[in-house]
Amino acid sequence: MQKNIRSFVCHTGLLGLALSLLVGCQVLPEARVDPTRNFVLSGPTPTDPAVAKPVGKYQVGIRSIEIAGYLHNHRDMAVRTGANEIRFEEFNRWAEPLEIGINRVLKQRLLSADSIGGVMNYPFATDLKRDYDLVVRVLNCEGAVTADGRNVARFVAAYDIVAAGAGGQVLVRRTFTAPEQGWSGADFGALAGALSEAVARLAEDIAANLPK
């Protein structure tokens, strides 16, 4: 009887030791690193107050910024790979809705124009004077692969300059196409920078076409 007890205790101890060694040898899974990168459109760098621009004459309201449906419905950055094909980059994303980023940069760039003294967003305060309102429709804001295989940033927007006030008349209607800038096809920070520059050029085009 004592022999059986000693044998049971021995086997139990060996089993416990084996289980301890087995648990100790288990390899825990490595923590997975999130590969997602988030990007924003960049505005102008702050200027030295000592060299501030002259106070502009015109007050401009941004009534609306509409973006193409395929851009509105995605935070993933888009790359157009063909006339009818878009690739969405799952791990390269806009950090904010694209229309908000475009509005922010457009407003900052318009304010830097010598002819513009103020820019406001809708809904407009009733006690602030406006000379013109803007309606902007962004048709393209993406990377693109050209027919000859080059990677470019593509930005196209149509805009109306409208007389402020009730029944505002459309004074200017234009389509702006930014010069295509090349990028590597892999550096999405560079793509965000190129599209930021395109929004800056849009602001310059609007400022240049304000009715004088």
Secondary structure, DSSP 8 states (H G I E B T S, - for coil): -HHHHHHHHHHHHHHHHHHHHHHHH-----------EEE---------GGG-----SEEEEEEEEEE-HHHHT-SEEEEEEETTEEEEEEEEEESS-HHHHHHHHHHHHHHTSTTEEEEEESS--TTS--SEEEEEEEEEEEEEE-TTS-EEEEEEEEEEEEESSTT--EEEEEEEE---EE--SS-HHHHHHHHHHHHHHHHHHHHHTS--
